[in-house]
Amino acid sequence: MKHCKKCSAGEVRVKILSNGFCQECEHERAWDNKTEYKRQWNTAMRMKMRQKASLEVNRKWKEKYGDASVEEVASYL
């Protein structure tokens, strides 16, 4: 019979994951880990900056070329 490494709860009471921790302890461990939280935050900020950059590029394209497509602009150059 398996037991959680942290709280010693048996598999009758909780589900034991493949890493040896129960679901509750694994959830606590994941959020207590500051590097994991920072990684998730950095990923979210990176996606936010990419969206902002995309909006800025689209705005500048609209100012310079209007509604022209990439192929139309390329044919003029």
N, C-alpha and C positions, 0 to 999 in steps of 0.2 A: 504494500500500500504506500502510495506517494504522500509526501508532506511538503508544505511550502517551506522554503529555505528561511524565510524571514519570520513568519508568524506561527509556523508549525501546524497550520490547519490541515486537516486530512482531506483527501479527494472526495469523501462523502459529503462534506460541508461546502467545499468550494471547488472550482475547476482549476487544476494545476496545469500551467502552461509548459511548453517544452524546455524553457530555461530554468524550471524548478520553482518559480514563484507563482502564487495564486494571482488571479486577475486584479484584486484590490491592491496587493503589494506591488505588482508590476505597474499599475497606474500611478501609484504614489512615487515609485522609483523613477518613472519616466519624467514626471513633472518636477521632482526634486533635482533632477540632473539639469544643471544650468546650461550646459553646452547644448543639450537637445532643445531647450527653450530658445536659446540664442540662434540656433540653426534654423528653427522654424520662423523666428522673427525676421532673420536676415533674408530668408527665402521670400517671405511676404513683402518685405520692403523692396527687394530686387524686382519682383513682379510689378509692384506699384510704380517703381521708377521706369520700367519698360513701357508701361501703359502711358505714363506721362510723356515719355519721349516720343512714343508713337503719335500721340495727339499733337505734340509740337511739330513733328515732321509733317503731319497731314495739314496742319494750319499753314506752315510755311509753303508747302506745295500749292495750296489753294491760293495764297497770296501771289505767288510767282507765276503759276501756270493756269490757274482757274480750274475749270472742269476737264481739262485735257487729260487724256490717258497717257501712260508711260510710252506706248508705241507712237502716239502722235508727237510727243515731245522729242522722242528719239529720231523720228523722221525729219524734223526740222534741223536738228544738230548735225 
